[in-house]
Amino acid sequence: MGCGAEGVTKAVLAAAGVVAEHRTELIELDRAIGDADHGENMNRGFTVVVAALADATPETPGEVLKIAAKTLISKVGGAAGPLYGTAFLRAATKAADQSEVDAQAVVELLRAALDGVRARGKAEVGDATMIDALTPAVAAAEAAAAVAGADIAAVLSAAADAADQGAESTVDLVPRKGRASYLGERAVGHMDPGARSTALILRAFAEAAR
């Protein structure tokens, strides 16, 4: 069973709701190792995404993702805007003009998003960034999609579970990218806020798919 523009819109709106719900948590995570703006920036950006989607009539999943991408790039400050914006834009480009996406297509969109974030941020697994959540999420999604009869909800649930574990793994890492890298060993013991927001968004996608 595929997912069209309406379903993708609901998923993005669900992500916006989760970001708003966890705004304070993301601020506090970033306060410990950064400049405390991640939660506020993400919430502001997704609030504008909600408004942009309300004013638009996207007809394909790609169009929904493109609206989100352009809004996040222009409205989210710090590193999160370019990284999340690039993720959504790469996914939108991959979706092209498909009227619906199925489970395998969702995997391809996630892979495109990961490739975009990696190219933009120059980070790899182990650097204590959102890559540590997104990389295992994509691998888990690929594995889930390979199971006969797997649907979009199963693929996204597997991705969200893996992202949760990936975000948790950043607690024990020494950051090698971003503002947190300036702290070196002092940052150990703190979860990366970008990894946490990635896990939250993927969980919201999974819940919406159900």
SVG drawing of the C-alpha trace seen along z (x, -y; Angstrom):
<svg xmlns="http://www.w3.org/2000/svg" viewBox="-4 -32 43 45">
<polyline fill="none" stroke="black" stroke-width="0.4" points="0.0,0.0 1.4,-3.4 1.5,-6.8 0.5,-9.9 0.8,-13.6 -1.8,-13.6 -0.1,-10.8 3.3,-12.5 1.8,-15.8 0.4,-14.1 3.8,-12.6 5.5,-16.0 2.8,-17.6 3.3,-14.8 7.0,-15.6 6.2,-19.2 4.1,-18.3 6.8,-16.1 9.4,-18.8 7.1,-21.2 6.4,-18.7 10.2,-18.1 11.3,-21.7 12.5,-22.2 14.3,-18.8 16.2,-19.7 17.1,-23.1 18.5,-21.5 20.4,-18.9 22.0,-21.6 22.6,-23.8 24.9,-21.1 27.2,-20.9 26.3,-23.8 24.5,-27.1 21.0,-26.0 19.3,-27.0 18.5,-23.6 15.1,-23.1 14.0,-26.7 15.3,-26.7 13.7,-23.4 10.4,-24.3 10.3,-27.7 11.2,-26.0 8.6,-23.3 6.0,-25.8 6.5,-27.7 6.5,-24.3 3.0,-23.7 1.9,-27.1 3.4,-26.6 1.7,-23.3 -1.6,-24.8 -1.2,-27.4 -0.2,-24.9 -1.9,-22.1 1.0,-19.7 -0.1,-16.8 2.8,-14.5 5.0,-13.3 8.0,-15.1 6.2,-18.4 5.4,-18.0 9.0,-17.3 10.2,-20.1 8.1,-22.6 9.4,-21.4 13.0,-21.5 12.8,-25.1 11.2,-26.3 13.7,-24.6 16.6,-25.9 15.3,-29.5 13.8,-29.5 15.9,-27.2 19.1,-28.8 22.4,-27.2 23.5,-23.9 20.1,-22.3 18.5,-24.3 21.0,-23.4 21.3,-19.8 17.6,-19.1 16.8,-21.2 19.3,-19.2 17.8,-15.9 14.3,-16.8 15.5,-18.3 17.4,-15.2 14.4,-13.1 12.2,-15.3 14.5,-15.0 14.5,-11.2 10.7,-11.1 10.5,-13.2 7.0,-13.2 5.8,-9.8 2.2,-10.1 2.8,-7.6 5.7,-6.0 5.8,-2.4 8.0,-0.8 11.0,-0.4 10.6,-4.0 10.6,-5.2 13.9,-3.4 15.3,-5.2 14.1,-8.5 15.8,-7.9 19.0,-6.8 18.9,-10.0 18.4,-12.1 21.3,-10.4 23.6,-11.0 22.6,-14.6 23.3,-15.2 26.6,-13.4 27.7,-15.5 26.6,-18.7 27.9,-18.1 31.0,-16.0 30.3,-13.8 30.5,-10.1 29.3,-7.5 31.1,-8.1 31.4,-11.8 28.4,-12.3 26.0,-14.0 22.7,-13.2 24.5,-10.8 24.8,-8.5 21.0,-8.2 20.3,-8.4 22.8,-5.9 21.6,-2.9 18.0,-4.1 18.6,-3.7 20.2,-0.3 17.3,0.9 14.8,-0.4 16.6,1.5 16.5,4.7 12.8,4.3 11.9,3.6 13.6,6.8 11.1,8.8 8.2,10.1 5.0,8.1 6.7,5.2 4.8,2.0 5.8,-1.6 4.9,-1.5 7.1,1.5 10.0,-0.2 9.7,-3.4 9.2,-1.7 12.5,0.2 14.2,-3.0 12.9,-4.8 14.0,-2.0 17.5,-2.1 17.6,-5.9 16.7,-5.8 19.7,-3.4 21.9,-5.5 21.0,-8.7 21.7,-6.9 25.2,-5.9 26.2,-9.5 26.2,-9.8 29.5,-7.9 31.1,-9.6 33.6,-12.4 32.2,-14.9 34.3,-15.5 32.0,-18.0 30.2,-21.1 30.3,-23.3 30.3,-20.3 33.7,-19.3 35.2,-22.2 34.4,-20.6 36.3,-17.3 36.1,-14.8 33.9,-17.2 31.0,-16.5 31.0,-12.8 27.9,-11.9 25.6,-14.1 23.3,-13.0 23.7,-14.9 20.6,-17.1 20.7,-16.6 20.7,-12.8 17.8,-13.1 15.7,-15.3 16.4,-12.9 15.1,-10.0 12.1,-12.0 11.2,-12.9 11.5,-9.3 9.3,-8.1 6.7,-10.7 6.9,-9.4 6.4,-5.8 3.5,-6.7 1.8,-8.6 2.3,-5.7 0.3,-3.4"/>
</svg>
